[in-house]
Amino acid sequence: MKNYYSLAETAELLAVSKQTLRRWDKSGKLKSVRMPNNYRVYTPQSLEPYVDSNTINNSVMEDSPNYNAAIKPFTVLELFAGAGGLALGLEKAGLSCILLNEIDQWACKTLRQNRPNWKVAEGDIAEQSFKSYKGKVDIVTGGFPCQAFSYAGKKRGLDDTRGTLFYEFAKTVRDVEPLICVGENVKGLVSHDNGNTLRTMISALVDIGYDVLTPKILKAAYYNVPQKRERLIIIGIKKGSGIEFNYPKPNSRMMNISEALKAGKLYATDVEESKGQEYPERKKEIMEMVPAGGYWRELPIEVQKEYMLKSFYLGGGKTGMARRISWDEPCLTLTTSPAQKQTERCHPDFTRPFQTREYARIQTFPDDWVFAGSMNQIYKQIGNAVPVNLAYAIGKELVRSLNRYTIKEELKNKFKSEMKPYKRFA
């Protein structure tokens, strides 16, 4: 029978330092009992209320130098994996991708070529079953395409989303029962159908047993990504788990395009030459007239009319048209083609679209990440990807949350084991 715990035993039990316990004792947060020799000791009754408390939980790793390092292998099942931007960022944060599903054959080849150890399930998600992963996965992720719902607002939970790719995402979450699910989408989902689409998604996740945090739009340029890309992140936490998640905090400044294409903070060398699209001769002549940071309004008025055609008379900024990026600004959001008229992405110095390796760096892929397929297939894979560094920022917070949860569960189990003899004789 254990009537009390020493200072050292209590520090080990609660996974905090002795100094922290002394501070809590002084402040009255967790009072000790003084023995005749003036040693601090703690009764089981004084410790029991703290095992589940947020105070202890939030202080679990306060003195750890590796606060965001995974304390055990945390597993991820990823849907709509694409060319691996999200998975690569999560891997960099310390998470283990045990299965990736993707329908595009070239993206699958990219995944297999770069990570032979990743298990890639190629094919339509609607024809896949992931039930065998129930209880084996900590996180399910997916950048599902946004689609309208035929039954939005009928409040039939998951059934409201049938026939959409979100339904497949939510169904997998239901079947696998991860601790956390992460949905990723365009920021336009917030206003889609006056917000009904997003509300229906949240309702579906709640219906299958998840508490959904307020969705948040993350601006990639503030997470070491030299691009004005904005992504909506939806986090679901398994009900009853007690897991807490905080969205990653943004940096104080945006990254610019020079930090992607030139040697510096992100890359040790200047970007290498690679294949890329070219402009037709007349378009090249027109783009030569646009200065870095400028767009179609920088052109002579007659050339504006020639280039813009009917759009010239419709009003609006249309700042993506005939746009040349400046070295000291983030790139506009990359698309699946850098030379489309509505979404021009012209190099700051050279009169051409960004090349494929430049595209990859703007999405913060490592230089050794090789993309399979034709040039157009490569542009498509990179343009559709989640920026690796944005995924890394999210991944660090996921690891942090799972670390806290794991330690808290271990503390609870250890405390219950320690308390058994005491309760037996009490």
Number of C-alpha atoms within 10 A of each C-alpha: 12 13 13 18 18 15 19 14 14 20 16 13 18 23 19 19 19 15 11 14 21 17 14 14 15 12 10 10 13 15 19 22 16 11 9 7 6 8 11 19 19 19 16 18 12 13 18 14 9 16 20 14 11 13 11 15 22 12 15 21 19 14 12 10 8 11 16 20 15 18 16 12 12 19 20 24 27 25 23 21 27 28 30 27 26 27 30 26 24 26 19 17 23 22 25 20 23 17 21 23 21 22 16 17 14 20 24 23 18 21 28 16 15 16 14 10 12 16 15 20 16 16 14 12 18 13 7 13 13 14 14 9 16 15 12 15 21 21 25 25 25 26 25 19 13 17 14 13 19 13 15 19 14 10 14 14 20 22 15 21 24 15 14 17 19 22 21 22 24 22 23 24 29 18 16 22 23 25 22 26 26 20 20 21 19 16 18 14 18 18 11 14 13 10 12 17 24 19 14 23 23 23 20 23 25 18 15 18 16 25 19 20 16 10 18 16 17 20 18 27 24 19 25 25 27 30 26 19 22 19 21 18 20 21 22 25 23 20 15 10 13 15 18 17 19 12 18 16 12 15 11 8 10 19 24 22 23 20 22 29 22 17 13 12 11 19 16 9 13 14 17 12 10 11 12 19 16 15 16 9 9 10 15 13 12 19 23 15 17 22 17 18 16 20 22 26 18 15 19 13 12 9 15 17 15 12 19 19 11 9 12 17 9 10 7 8 11 17 16 19 20 29 27 29 26 19 19 16 19 23 28 20 17 24 19 18 20 25 20 15 15 14 20 25 26 26 20 22 13 12 19 23 22 27 21 24 25 24 25 29 24 28 29 23 23 14 14 7 17 17 24 20 15 11 16 14 17 24 25 21 24 28 22 16 21 28 30 29 26 27 21 25 21 25 25 24 19 27 24 23 18 24 22 23 19 15 17 24 17 14 20 18 13 14 17 14 11 15 17 13 13 15 12 8 8 8
